[in-house]
Amino acid sequence: MPSKPTFYEFFAGGGMARAGFGDGWTCLFANDFDAKKAESYRANWGGDELFVGDVAKVTTAQLPGCADLVWASFPCQDLSLAGAGAGLKGARSGTFWPFWSLMKELRAEGRAPKTIVLENVCGALTSHGGKDFTSICEALAGEGYRFGALVIDAALFLPQSRPRLFIVAVRGDVAAPAALRHCEEAKPAKQCSGQDAALDCFASLVGTERSPFFTRALLSAFERLPVCLQANWLWWRLPAPLPRNTNLSQLIEGAPRDVAWHSPEQTQRLIDMMSGVNLAKMEEARRAGRRMVGTLYRRTRYHKGEKIQRAEARFDGVAGCLRTPAGGSSRQFVLVVEKGKVRSRLISARETGRLMGLPDDYVLPSKYNEAYHLTGDGVVVPAVRHIVQHLVEPLLRTNAMQEAA
């Protein structure tokens, strides 16, 4: 590619997808509805390309040129397993549709982007029995895109358990080289009697080192698609990243500025909320004979028909999935066990940034809740970089060489 590739970033938040693109890309346009997140975007990237407002109010006149890539991490709340289940008809996740209207208008103007990446929670695969995922695939196919999906866990890159769904679509006239796909053609399962050999092949890749990005839920979502949509499907070949060389303890601050260590009484109250299973984890950490760093969430559970709050801990070197702080129970705590003693506190804002792959010079909001909301609602930076580097950029290079030939 003779010049830098270009992108539009929708539902941009603080520009965490932009951080994953790196300096080799040019942002032409960014949009987010949240004014607080927009302040962070401006603090880190400037505001020349940023439009703050409802995506339904964006017009194609605001979108310059013809972007090589459109990135859209559209809201997940209505698709999340923890949400109310409204799906793509919900007020938040339903903003996918005005976004998609823009993509349709760009195509009508002859400016359809070469590639589109949609990011959301894995609940999008099963929402409304898979109908919402089918609707997304129908939208892509209706505008002439081929597509495939990957489930990428942040834990492959960073010490945070955070699996997310990434749908990578390519315009019909853009070549998808065989080197970027798991096979030349994936025959639709419903055209076969019995189990399809191609699907058997992909099933054998589920959860393996060769392809950690295919899950059984993804395979099931593919099988539920109508034959006409399966025909547009691409099983993307994305290399597994190098083994992660960081764990949670390396990202934890000794004296964070924005949160204080709990008193012994406060820590004990958290311990008192633990079930037997989690108390056993605590005792195992105490017996380890070394400093152990873990995390804890307070969750509402049912016990004998009644709702009770439980404190659930982990000491496997990986944090739980960051969430937005909608109520105290969604905030994650840090636990440090050393010399038989336990200390606890809220996770700091900078620690949440590190768990999302943001560098320490990334400017976070000064208010704790706003910073936590920004990071908990964001996309993991190295996951973006991995997709862009190993899939999108090779696609664009192949296309550029074909156009130059």
Contacts in CASP RR format, 6 or more apart in sequence:
PFRMAT RR
TARGET T0000
AUTHOR 0000-0000-0000
METHOD contacts of the structure
MODEL  1
MPSKPTFYEFFAGGGMARAGFGDGWTCLFANDFDAKKAESYRANWGGDEL
FVGDVAKVTTAQLPGCADLVWASFPCQDLSLAGAGAGLKGARSGTFWPFW
SLMKELRAEGRAPKTIVLENVCGALTSHGGKDFTSICEALAGEGYRFGAL
VIDAALFLPQSRPRLFIVAVRGDVAAPAALRHCEEAKPAKQCSGQDAALD
CFASLVGTERSPFFTRALLSAFERLPVCLQANWLWWRLPAPLPRNTNLSQ
LIEGAPRDVAWHSPEQTQRLIDMMSGVNLAKMEEARRAGRRMVGTLYRRT
RYHKGEKIQRAEARFDGVAGCLRTPAGGSSRQFVLVVEKGKVRSRLISAR
ETGRLMGLPDDYVLPSKYNEAYHLTGDGVVVPAVRHIVQHLVEPLLRTNA
MQEAA
1 396 0 8 1.000
1 397 0 8 1.000
1 400 0 8 1.000
2 400 0 8 1.000
4 24 0 8 1.000
4 25 0 8 1.000
4 26 0 8 1.000
5 24 0 8 1.000
5 25 0 8 1.000
5 26 0 8 1.000
5 68 0 8 1.000
5 69 0 8 1.000
5 393 0 8 1.000
5 396 0 8 1.000
6 25 0 8 1.000
6 26 0 8 1.000
6 27 0 8 1.000
6 28 0 8 1.000
6 65 0 8 1.000
6 66 0 8 1.000
6 67 0 8 1.000
6 68 0 8 1.000
6 69 0 8 1.000
7 21 0 8 1.000
7 25 0 8 1.000
7 26 0 8 1.000
7 27 0 8 1.000
7 28 0 8 1.000
7 67 0 8 1.000
7 68 0 8 1.000
7 69 0 8 1.000
7 70 0 8 1.000
7 71 0 8 1.000
8 27 0 8 1.000
8 28 0 8 1.000
8 29 0 8 1.000
8 30 0 8 1.000
8 31 0 8 1.000
8 63 0 8 1.000
8 67 0 8 1.000
8 69 0 8 1.000
8 70 0 8 1.000
8 71 0 8 1.000
8 113 0 8 1.000
9 15 0 8 1.000
9 17 0 8 1.000
9 18 0 8 1.000
9 27 0 8 1.000
9 29 0 8 1.000
9 30 0 8 1.000
9 31 0 8 1.000
9 71 0 8 1.000
10 30 0 8 1.000
10 31 0 8 1.000
10 55 0 8 1.000
10 70 0 8 1.000
10 71 0 8 1.000
10 72 0 8 1.000
10 73 0 8 1.000
10 74 0 8 1.000
10 99 0 8 1.000
11 31 0 8 1.000
11 32 0 8 1.000
11 55 0 8 1.000
11 72 0 8 1.000
11 73 0 8 1.000
11 74 0 8 1.000
11 75 0 8 1.000
11 95 0 8 1.000
11 99 0 8 1.000
12 18 0 8 1.000
12 30 0 8 1.000
12 31 0 8 1.000
12 32 0 8 1.000
12 37 0 8 1.000
12 41 0 8 1.000
12 50 0 8 1.000
12 73 0 8 1.000
13 32 0 8 1.000
13 34 0 8 1.000
13 37 0 8 1.000
13 38 0 8 1.000
13 40 0 8 1.000
13 41 0 8 1.000
13 374 0 8 1.000
13 377 0 8 1.000
13 378 0 8 1.000
14 32 0 8 1.000
14 37 0 8 1.000
14 38 0 8 1.000
14 40 0 8 1.000
14 41 0 8 1.000
14 44 0 8 1.000
14 45 0 8 1.000
14 374 0 8 1.000
14 378 0 8 1.000
15 30 0 8 1.000
15 40 0 8 1.000
15 41 0 8 1.000
15 44 0 8 1.000
15 45 0 8 1.000
16 356 0 8 1.000
16 358 0 8 1.000
16 378 0 8 1.000
16 379 0 8 1.000
16 380 0 8 1.000
16 381 0 8 1.000
16 384 0 8 1.000
17 71 0 8 1.000
17 73 0 8 1.000
17 119 0 8 1.000
17 379 0 8 1.000
17 384 0 8 1.000
18 25 0 8 1.000
18 27 0 8 1.000
18 30 0 8 1.000
18 45 0 8 1.000
19 44 0 8 1.000
19 357 0 8 1.000
19 358 0 8 1.000
19 362 0 8 1.000
19 381 0 8 1.000
19 384 0 8 1.000
20 381 0 8 1.000
20 382 0 8 1.000
20 384 0 8 1.000
20 385 0 8 1.000
20 388 0 8 1.000
21 27 0 8 1.000
21 384 0 8 1.000
21 385 0 8 1.000
21 388 0 8 1.000
22 385 0 8 1.000
25 69 0 8 1.000
25 388 0 8 1.000
27 45 0 8 1.000
27 49 0 8 1.000
28 49 0 8 1.000
28 63 0 8 1.000
28 64 0 8 1.000
28 65 0 8 1.000
28 67 0 8 1.000
29 49 0 8 1.000
29 51 0 8 1.000
29 62 0 8 1.000
29 63 0 8 1.000
29 64 0 8 1.000
29 67 0 8 1.000
30 41 0 8 1.000
30 45 0 8 1.000
30 49 0 8 1.000
30 50 0 8 1.000
30 51 0 8 1.000
31 50 0 8 1.000
31 51 0 8 1.000
31 52 0 8 1.000
31 53 0 8 1.000
31 55 0 8 1.000
31 58 0 8 1.000
32 38 0 8 1.000
32 41 0 8 1.000
32 50 0 8 1.000
32 52 0 8 1.000
32 53 0 8 1.000
33 52 0 8 1.000
33 53 0 8 1.000
33 54 0 8 1.000
33 55 0 8 1.000
33 95 0 8 1.000
35 52 0 8 1.000
36 365 0 8 1.000
36 370 0 8 1.000
36 373 0 8 1.000
36 374 0 8 1.000
37 373 0 8 1.000
37 374 0 8 1.000
37 377 0 8 1.000
38 50 0 8 1.000
38 52 0 8 1.000
39 365 0 8 1.000
40 363 0 8 1.000
40 364 0 8 1.000
40 365 0 8 1.000
40 374 0 8 1.000
41 47 0 8 1.000
41 50 0 8 1.000
42 50 0 8 1.000
43 363 0 8 1.000
44 362 0 8 1.000
44 363 0 8 1.000
51 58 0 8 1.000
51 62 0 8 1.000
54 95 0 8 1.000
54 98 0 8 1.000
55 95 0 8 1.000
55 98 0 8 1.000
55 99 0 8 1.000
55 102 0 8 1.000
56 95 0 8 1.000
56 98 0 8 1.000
58 98 0 8 1.000
58 102 0 8 1.000
59 102 0 8 1.000
60 102 0 8 1.000
60 105 0 8 1.000
60 106 0 8 1.000
60 109 0 8 1.000
60 111 0 8 1.000
63 102 0 8 1.000
63 106 0 8 1.000
63 111 0 8 1.000
65 111 0 8 1.000
66 106 0 8 1.000
66 110 0 8 1.000
66 111 0 8 1.000
66 112 0 8 1.000
66 113 0 8 1.000
67 113 0 8 1.000
67 114 0 8 1.000
68 113 0 8 1.000
68 114 0 8 1.000
68 115 0 8 1.000
68 392 0 8 1.000
68 396 0 8 1.000
69 113 0 8 1.000
69 114 0 8 1.000
69 115 0 8 1.000
69 116 0 8 1.000
69 117 0 8 1.000
69 388 0 8 1.000
69 392 0 8 1.000
69 396 0 8 1.000
70 103 0 8 1.000
70 113 0 8 1.000
70 115 0 8 1.000
70 116 0 8 1.000
70 117 0 8 1.000
71 116 0 8 1.000
71 117 0 8 1.000
71 119 0 8 1.000
71 384 0 8 1.000
72 96 0 8 1.000
72 99 0 8 1.000
72 116 0 8 1.000
72 117 0 8 1.000
72 118 0 8 1.000
72 119 0 8 1.000
73 118 0 8 1.000
73 119 0 8 1.000
73 120 0 8 1.000
73 378 0 8 1.000
73 379 0 8 1.000
74 93 0 8 1.000
74 94 0 8 1.000
74 95 0 8 1.000
74 96 0 8 1.000
74 99 0 8 1.000
74 118 0 8 1.000
74 119 0 8 1.000
74 120 0 8 1.000
75 92 0 8 1.000
75 93 0 8 1.000
75 94 0 8 1.000
75 95 0 8 1.000
76 92 0 8 1.000
76 93 0 8 1.000
76 120 0 8 1.000
76 121 0 8 1.000
76 124 0 8 1.000
77 83 0 8 1.000
77 92 0 8 1.000
77 93 0 8 1.000
78 84 0 8 1.000
78 85 0 8 1.000
78 86 0 8 1.000
78 87 0 8 1.000
78 88 0 8 1.000
78 89 0 8 1.000
78 90 0 8 1.000
78 91 0 8 1.000
78 92 0 8 1.000
78 93 0 8 1.000
78 94 0 8 1.000
78 127 0 8 1.000
79 85 0 8 1.000
79 87 0 8 1.000
79 88 0 8 1.000
79 93 0 8 1.000
79 120 0 8 1.000
79 121 0 8 1.000
79 123 0 8 1.000
79 124 0 8 1.000
79 127 0 8 1.000
79 132 0 8 1.000
80 121 0 8 1.000
80 123 0 8 1.000
81 121 0 8 1.000
81 123 0 8 1.000
85 127 0 8 1.000
85 128 0 8 1.000
86 93 0 8 1.000
87 93 0 8 1.000
87 94 0 8 1.000
87 127 0 8 1.000
87 128 0 8 1.000
87 132 0 8 1.000
88 94 0 8 1.000
88 96 0 8 1.000
88 97 0 8 1.000
88 127 0 8 1.000
88 128 0 8 1.000
88 132 0 8 1.000
88 135 0 8 1.000
88 136 0 8 1.000
93 120 0 8 1.000
96 118 0 8 1.000
96 136 0 8 1.000
100 139 0 8 1.000
103 112 0 8 1.000
103 113 0 8 1.000
103 116 0 8 1.000
103 143 0 8 1.000
104 143 0 8 1.000
106 112 0 8 1.000
106 113 0 8 1.000
107 143 0 8 1.000
107 144 0 8 1.000
112 143 0 8 1.000
112 171 0 8 1.000
113 171 0 8 1.000
114 170 0 8 1.000
114 171 0 8 1.000
114 174 0 8 1.000
114 395 0 8 1.000
114 396 0 8 1.000
114 399 0 8 1.000
115 168 0 8 1.000
115 169 0 8 1.000
115 170 0 8 1.000
115 171 0 8 1.000
115 174 0 8 1.000
115 392 0 8 1.000
115 395 0 8 1.000
115 396 0 8 1.000
116 140 0 8 1.000
116 145 0 8 1.000
116 167 0 8 1.000
116 168 0 8 1.000
116 169 0 8 1.000
117 166 0 8 1.000
117 167 0 8 1.000
117 168 0 8 1.000
117 169 0 8 1.000
117 387 0 8 1.000
117 392 0 8 1.000
118 136 0 8 1.000
118 166 0 8 1.000
118 167 0 8 1.000
118 169 0 8 1.000
119 164 0 8 1.000
119 165 0 8 1.000
119 166 0 8 1.000
119 167 0 8 1.000
119 379 0 8 1.000
120 164 0 8 1.000
120 165 0 8 1.000
121 164 0 8 1.000
121 165 0 8 1.000
122 151 0 8 1.000
122 163 0 8 1.000
122 164 0 8 1.000
122 165 0 8 1.000
122 215 0 8 1.000
122 217 0 8 1.000
123 165 0 8 1.000
124 132 0 8 1.000
124 133 0 8 1.000
124 136 0 8 1.000
124 165 0 8 1.000
125 133 0 8 1.000
125 149 0 8 1.000
125 165 0 8 1.000
125 217 0 8 1.000
125 218 0 8 1.000
125 220 0 8 1.000
125 221 0 8 1.000
126 133 0 8 1.000
126 217 0 8 1.000
126 221 0 8 1.000
127 133 0 8 1.000
129 224 0 8 1.000
130 221 0 8 1.000
130 224 0 8 1.000
133 221 0 8 1.000
133 224 0 8 1.000
133 225 0 8 1.000
134 224 0 8 1.000
134 225 0 8 1.000
134 226 0 8 1.000
134 229 0 8 1.000
136 167 0 8 1.000
137 147 0 8 1.000
137 225 0 8 1.000
137 229 0 8 1.000
137 232 0 8 1.000
137 233 0 8 1.000
138 229 0 8 1.000
140 147 0 8 1.000
140 167 0 8 1.000
140 169 0 8 1.000
140 232 0 8 1.000
141 147 0 8 1.000
141 228 0 8 1.000
141 229 0 8 1.000
141 232 0 8 1.000
144 171 0 8 1.000
144 172 0 8 1.000
145 169 0 8 1.000
145 170 0 8 1.000
145 171 0 8 1.000
145 172 0 8 1.000
145 232 0 8 1.000
146 169 0 8 1.000
146 170 0 8 1.000
146 172 0 8 1.000
146 176 0 8 1.000
146 232 0 8 1.000
146 233 0 8 1.000
146 234 0 8 1.000
147 167 0 8 1.000
147 168 0 8 1.000
147 169 0 8 1.000
147 170 0 8 1.000
147 232 0 8 1.000
147 233 0 8 1.000
147 234 0 8 1.000
148 167 0 8 1.000
148 168 0 8 1.000
148 169 0 8 1.000
148 233 0 8 1.000
148 234 0 8 1.000
148 235 0 8 1.000
148 236 0 8 1.000
149 165 0 8 1.000
149 166 0 8 1.000
149 167 0 8 1.000
149 168 0 8 1.000
149 218 0 8 1.000
149 221 0 8 1.000
149 222 0 8 1.000
150 165 0 8 1.000
150 166 0 8 1.000
150 168 0 8 1.000
150 213 0 8 1.000
150 214 0 8 1.000
150 218 0 8 1.000
150 236 0 8 1.000
150 238 0 8 1.000
150 387 0 8 1.000
151 163 0 8 1.000
151 164 0 8 1.000
151 165 0 8 1.000
151 166 0 8 1.000
151 213 0 8 1.000
151 214 0 8 1.000
151 215 0 8 1.000
151 217 0 8 1.000
151 218 0 8 1.000
152 163 0 8 1.000
152 164 0 8 1.000
152 166 0 8 1.000
152 213 0 8 1.000
152 380 0 8 1.000
152 383 0 8 1.000
152 386 0 8 1.000
152 387 0 8 1.000
153 161 0 8 1.000
153 162 0 8 1.000
153 163 0 8 1.000
153 164 0 8 1.000
153 212 0 8 1.000
154 160 0 8 1.000
154 161 0 8 1.000
154 162 0 8 1.000
154 163 0 8 1.000
154 164 0 8 1.000
154 355 0 8 1.000
154 356 0 8 1.000
154 380 0 8 1.000
154 382 0 8 1.000
154 383 0 8 1.000
155 161 0 8 1.000
155 162 0 8 1.000
155 244 0 8 1.000
155 318 0 8 1.000
156 212 0 8 1.000
156 240 0 8 1.000
156 241 0 8 1.000
156 244 0 8 1.000
156 383 0 8 1.000
157 241 0 8 1.000
157 244 0 8 1.000
157 357 0 8 1.000
157 380 0 8 1.000
157 382 0 8 1.000
157 383 0 8 1.000
157 386 0 8 1.000
158 244 0 8 1.000
158 246 0 8 1.000
158 354 0 8 1.000
158 355 0 8 1.000
158 356 0 8 1.000
158 357 0 8 1.000
158 380 0 8 1.000
158 382 0 8 1.000
159 244 0 8 1.000
159 246 0 8 1.000
159 247 0 8 1.000
159 248 0 8 1.000
159 250 0 8 1.000
159 251 0 8 1.000
159 317 0 8 1.000
159 318 0 8 1.000
159 319 0 8 1.000
159 355 0 8 1.000
160 318 0 8 1.000
160 319 0 8 1.000
160 320 0 8 1.000
160 321 0 8 1.000
160 322 0 8 1.000
160 355 0 8 1.000
160 356 0 8 1.000
160 380 0 8 1.000
161 318 0 8 1.000
161 319 0 8 1.000
161 320 0 8 1.000
161 321 0 8 1.000
162 320 0 8 1.000
162 321 0 8 1.000
162 322 0 8 1.000
162 380 0 8 1.000
163 215 0 8 1.000
164 379 0 8 1.000
164 380 0 8 1.000
164 383 0 8 1.000
165 218 0 8 1.000
166 383 0 8 1.000
166 387 0 8 1.000
168 234 0 8 1.000
168 236 0 8 1.000
168 387 0 8 1.000
168 391 0 8 1.000
168 392 0 8 1.000
170 176 0 8 1.000
170 234 0 8 1.000
170 395 0 8 1.000
174 395 0 8 1.000
174 399 0 8 1.000
175 395 0 8 1.000
175 398 0 8 1.000
175 399 0 8 1.000
175 402 0 8 1.000
176 234 0 8 1.000
176 395 0 8 1.000
177 394 0 8 1.000
177 395 0 8 1.000
177 398 0 8 1.000
178 184 0 8 1.000
179 237 0 8 1.000
179 394 0 8 1.000
180 236 0 8 1.000
180 237 0 8 1.000
180 391 0 8 1.000
180 394 0 8 1.000
180 395 0 8 1.000
181 234 0 8 1.000
181 235 0 8 1.000
181 236 0 8 1.000
181 237 0 8 1.000
182 201 0 8 1.000
182 202 0 8 1.000
182 205 0 8 1.000
182 211 0 8 1.000
182 235 0 8 1.000
182 236 0 8 1.000
182 237 0 8 1.000
183 198 0 8 1.000
183 201 0 8 1.000
183 235 0 8 1.000
185 198 0 8 1.000
186 198 0 8 1.000
186 199 0 8 1.000
186 202 0 8 1.000
186 230 0 8 1.000
186 233 0 8 1.000
186 234 0 8 1.000
186 235 0 8 1.000
187 196 0 8 1.000
187 197 0 8 1.000
187 198 0 8 1.000
188 196 0 8 1.000
188 227 0 8 1.000
188 230 0 8 1.000
188 231 0 8 1.000
189 195 0 8 1.000
189 196 0 8 1.000
189 199 0 8 1.000
189 222 0 8 1.000
189 223 0 8 1.000
189 230 0 8 1.000
190 226 0 8 1.000
190 227 0 8 1.000
190 230 0 8 1.000
191 227 0 8 1.000
199 219 0 8 1.000
199 222 0 8 1.000
199 223 0 8 1.000
202 214 0 8 1.000
202 219 0 8 1.000
202 222 0 8 1.000
202 235 0 8 1.000
203 219 0 8 1.000
205 211 0 8 1.000
205 214 0 8 1.000
206 214 0 8 1.000
206 215 0 8 1.000
206 216 0 8 1.000
206 219 0 8 1.000
207 214 0 8 1.000
207 215 0 8 1.000
209 240 0 8 1.000
210 240 0 8 1.000
211 237 0 8 1.000
211 238 0 8 1.000
211 240 0 8 1.000
212 240 0 8 1.000
213 236 0 8 1.000
213 238 0 8 1.000
214 235 0 8 1.000
222 230 0 8 1.000
222 233 0 8 1.000
225 233 0 8 1.000
236 391 0 8 1.000
238 386 0 8 1.000
238 387 0 8 1.000
238 390 0 8 1.000
238 391 0 8 1.000
239 390 0 8 1.000
241 382 0 8 1.000
241 386 0 8 1.000
247 317 0 8 1.000
247 318 0 8 1.000
248 293 0 8 1.000
248 294 0 8 1.000
248 295 0 8 1.000
248 317 0 8 1.000
248 318 0 8 1.000
248 319 0 8 1.000
249 291 0 8 1.000
249 293 0 8 1.000
249 317 0 8 1.000
251 351 0 8 1.000
251 354 0 8 1.000
251 355 0 8 1.000
252 293 0 8 1.000
252 334 0 8 1.000
252 336 0 8 1.000
252 351 0 8 1.000
253 348 0 8 1.000
253 350 0 8 1.000
253 351 0 8 1.000
256 345 0 8 1.000
256 348 0 8 1.000
256 350 0 8 1.000
256 351 0 8 1.000
257 348 0 8 1.000
258 348 0 8 1.000
258 349 0 8 1.000
258 350 0 8 1.000
258 368 0 8 1.000
258 371 0 8 1.000
259 345 0 8 1.000
259 346 0 8 1.000
259 347 0 8 1.000
259 348 0 8 1.000
259 368 0 8 1.000
260 345 0 8 1.000
261 343 0 8 1.000
261 344 0 8 1.000
261 345 0 8 1.000
262 270 0 8 1.000
262 343 0 8 1.000
262 344 0 8 1.000
262 345 0 8 1.000
266 344 0 8 1.000
267 342 0 8 1.000
267 343 0 8 1.000
267 344 0 8 1.000
270 296 0 8 1.000
270 298 0 8 1.000
270 311 0 8 1.000
270 333 0 8 1.000
270 344 0 8 1.000
271 279 0 8 1.000
271 282 0 8 1.000
271 311 0 8 1.000
271 342 0 8 1.000
273 298 0 8 1.000
273 309 0 8 1.000
273 310 0 8 1.000
273 311 0 8 1.000
274 282 0 8 1.000
274 310 0 8 1.000
274 311 0 8 1.000
274 312 0 8 1.000
274 313 0 8 1.000
275 310 0 8 1.000
275 312 0 8 1.000
278 310 0 8 1.000
278 311 0 8 1.000
278 312 0 8 1.000
278 313 0 8 1.000
281 313 0 8 1.000
281 314 0 8 1.000
281 315 0 8 1.000
282 313 0 8 1.000
282 337 0 8 1.000
282 342 0 8 1.000
284 315 0 8 1.000
285 292 0 8 1.000
285 294 0 8 1.000
285 315 0 8 1.000
285 335 0 8 1.000
285 337 0 8 1.000
286 337 0 8 1.000
286 340 0 8 1.000
286 342 0 8 1.000
288 337 0 8 1.000
291 336 0 8 1.000
291 337 0 8 1.000
291 338 0 8 1.000
292 315 0 8 1.000
292 336 0 8 1.000
292 337 0 8 1.000
292 338 0 8 1.000
293 315 0 8 1.000
293 317 0 8 1.000
293 334 0 8 1.000
293 335 0 8 1.000
293 336 0 8 1.000
293 337 0 8 1.000
294 313 0 8 1.000
294 314 0 8 1.000
294 315 0 8 1.000
294 317 0 8 1.000
294 319 0 8 1.000
294 334 0 8 1.000
294 335 0 8 1.000
294 336 0 8 1.000
294 337 0 8 1.000
295 313 0 8 1.000
295 314 0 8 1.000
295 319 0 8 1.000
295 320 0 8 1.000
295 332 0 8 1.000
295 333 0 8 1.000
295 334 0 8 1.000
295 335 0 8 1.000
295 347 0 8 1.000
296 311 0 8 1.000
296 312 0 8 1.000
296 313 0 8 1.000
296 314 0 8 1.000
296 332 0 8 1.000
296 333 0 8 1.000
296 334 0 8 1.000
296 335 0 8 1.000
296 344 0 8 1.000
297 311 0 8 1.000
297 312 0 8 1.000
297 320 0 8 1.000
297 329 0 8 1.000
297 330 0 8 1.000
297 332 0 8 1.000
297 333 0 8 1.000
298 309 0 8 1.000
298 310 0 8 1.000
298 311 0 8 1.000
298 312 0 8 1.000
298 328 0 8 1.000
298 329 0 8 1.000
298 333 0 8 1.000
299 309 0 8 1.000
299 310 0 8 1.000
299 311 0 8 1.000
299 312 0 8 1.000
299 329 0 8 1.000
300 307 0 8 1.000
300 308 0 8 1.000
300 309 0 8 1.000
300 310 0 8 1.000
300 329 0 8 1.000
301 307 0 8 1.000
301 308 0 8 1.000
301 309 0 8 1.000
301 310 0 8 1.000
302 308 0 8 1.000
309 329 0 8 1.000
313 335 0 8 1.000
314 320 0 8 1.000
315 335 0 8 1.000
315 337 0 8 1.000
319 332 0 8 1.000
319 347 0 8 1.000
319 355 0 8 1.000
320 332 0 8 1.000
322 332 0 8 1.000
322 352 0 8 1.000
322 355 0 8 1.000
322 356 0 8 1.000
322 372 0 8 1.000
322 375 0 8 1.000
322 376 0 8 1.000
323 330 0 8 1.000
323 332 0 8 1.000
323 376 0 8 1.000
324 330 0 8 1.000
324 372 0 8 1.000
324 373 0 8 1.000
324 376 0 8 1.000
324 377 0 8 1.000
325 331 0 8 1.000
325 369 0 8 1.000
325 372 0 8 1.000
325 373 0 8 1.000
331 346 0 8 1.000
331 347 0 8 1.000
331 372 0 8 1.000
332 346 0 8 1.000
332 347 0 8 1.000
332 352 0 8 1.000
333 344 0 8 1.000
333 345 0 8 1.000
333 346 0 8 1.000
333 347 0 8 1.000
334 344 0 8 1.000
334 345 0 8 1.000
334 346 0 8 1.000
334 347 0 8 1.000
334 351 0 8 1.000
335 342 0 8 1.000
335 343 0 8 1.000
335 344 0 8 1.000
336 342 0 8 1.000
336 343 0 8 1.000
336 344 0 8 1.000
346 368 0 8 1.000
349 364 0 8 1.000
349 365 0 8 1.000
349 368 0 8 1.000
349 371 0 8 1.000
349 372 0 8 1.000
349 375 0 8 1.000
350 360 0 8 1.000
350 364 0 8 1.000
352 371 0 8 1.000
352 372 0 8 1.000
352 375 0 8 1.000
352 376 0 8 1.000
353 362 0 8 1.000
353 364 0 8 1.000
353 375 0 8 1.000
354 360 0 8 1.000
355 375 0 8 1.000
356 375 0 8 1.000
356 376 0 8 1.000
356 378 0 8 1.000
356 379 0 8 1.000
356 380 0 8 1.000
356 381 0 8 1.000
357 380 0 8 1.000
357 381 0 8 1.000
357 382 0 8 1.000
358 364 0 8 1.000
358 375 0 8 1.000
358 381 0 8 1.000
364 371 0 8 1.000
364 374 0 8 1.000
364 375 0 8 1.000
365 371 0 8 1.000
365 374 0 8 1.000
END
